[in-house]
Amino acid sequence: MKKEVTVVISGLHIAEDGQQELEMAYEGEYHEKNGMHYLFFNELQEGFTEPVRNRYTMTAESLEVRRSGPISTSLYFREGERRQSTYQVPWGNLTATFDTSQVRLDVREDRLEMQVIYRLNLNGEEQAECNIRVQVKERKKEF
């Protein structure tokens, strides 16, 4: 796969009060080394002028998400594991716990797709059953 890619992140959060679906697309960079897949991209979030910088590290067994800028965190998902992390945001910190039930990675010559299913707790309260999908495709050149 080429270095310049389009990253599409879609998510489904199912909670007691209903479900929420999200999908966002970004231009980014992809690198592969020793069986590890790296994605780098920036995202602008509402209310912030500085972008959040993202680095996703993917293997067949795990997903690590590092975010820096106005929102800062390091998240780690591995099938069958429970992990805790802190989201640092301008108005305070949130403690998040992730119980990961599934991690799947599909790598092809011209694309990559990762799916992670987990339960999310924020500050000790159960929030949602979550399903995140990361799709990476070679960026199309415009003429």
N, C-alpha and C positions, 0 to 999 in steps of 0.2 A: 504494500500500500504506500502511496506517496505521503510525503511529509505534511502537505497542506490538506486539511480535512474539514468536513462539516460534522459537528457533534450535535446529535439530537438526544436530549434527555427528557424522558417522559416518566411520569410517576402517577401512581394511584394510591390514595390514602383512604382507607375504609375505617370509619369511626362510628360510634353509637349514633351520632347525629347525621349520618349520611356519608357520602363519599365525594372526594375531590380528585379531579384529574388535571394534570399539568403537562405541558409540553413546551420545551424551549429549544431553540437552535442557535448554535454559535459557530464561528469560524475558529479553528484552532490548529494545533500542530500535533502530530503523532510520531512517536518513536518506538522502536522495538529493540530490545537488547536482552540476550540470554533468557528468552522466554517470558520476559516482562514487557508489558505494553504500557506506554506512557502517553497521556493526553495533557496538553496545556491549552488553556483558553481563559479569556477574561469575560466577566459578565457584569453588566450594569444593572443595579437594583434600584427600584423606586426609592427616592429619598436620599440617595447617595450620589455625589459627583465623582468620586473615585471608584474605579472598577474593583470588583472582587476577583483576585487571581486564583485560578483553580489548577490543581495538578491531580490527575487520577492515575493511580498505579494499579494495573490489573494483572492477575494471574488466573490460572484455571481454578484456584482455590479461594481467592480473596480479591477484595476491592479496598483500596485505601484512597481517601479523599482528603486533600489538604487545601484549605482555603485561607487566603491572607488578604489583608486590606481592611476595609471598614468592618468586615465580618471575618473572624478568624476561628478556625477549628481544624482538628485532625480526626477523621472518622475512619474506623476500620471494621470491615465486614468479612467474616469468615464463617462458613456454614457450620452450624451447631455451637457457635460461640456467642457469649454475651459480653458486650464491650460498653464501656462508659466513656463519654467525652464531654467537654465543655465548649459551648458556643460562646465566643466573646463578641458581643455586639456593643455599639456605643451606649446603649441604655442599661447595660448590665450583662450578667452571665446566665446562661441556661445550662443545666446539666441534662444531658441526653443519654439514654441507655438504649442499645440496639440488641435485640435477640434475633440473630440471623438464622433463618431456617433453610435458605437455599441460595447458592451462588452458581451461576452458569455462564460460561464464556464460550462463544462461537467465533472462531477466527477464520476468515476466508481471504483470498488473495486481494480483493478490492474492498473489503468491509470487515468490521468487527462489531459484535453485539454482546453486551453483558447484561444479565438480569440478576437482581438481588431482591429477595423477599425477606422482610424482617418486621418485628413488632417494635414500635417506638414508644418510649416513656420519656416525658419531660418533667424534670424536677420531682421525680417519684410517682407521677400520675400517668397511667396508661392513656395513650393518645390514639393510636391507630395501628392497623395492619397495613404495611406499606409494600409496594412493589415498584422498584425503580428499574428502568431500562436505559442503557447507554448504547446508542447506535453511532458508529463512526464510519463515514464514507469518504472516499476521495473527493476533494472539492473540484467541482466542474469549473473549467476555465471559460471565461466569457471573452468573446472577440469583439 
